[in-house]
């Protein structure tokens, strides 16, 4: 019976300790348009280098 109480205490306290607080409100979303353009430009440059390497 003593083992059962110890296991119960461990489970209850670990649940309390591991509980994460929630956000106070929804986080604001930021536009990533510039980042998308940068990624597209990098992809285009990589494709160009790949194609130039195949021509040689």
Secondary structure, 3 states (H helix, E strand, C coil): CHHHHHHHHHHHHHHHHHCCCCCCCCCCCCCCHHHHHHHHHHHHHHHHHHHHHHHC
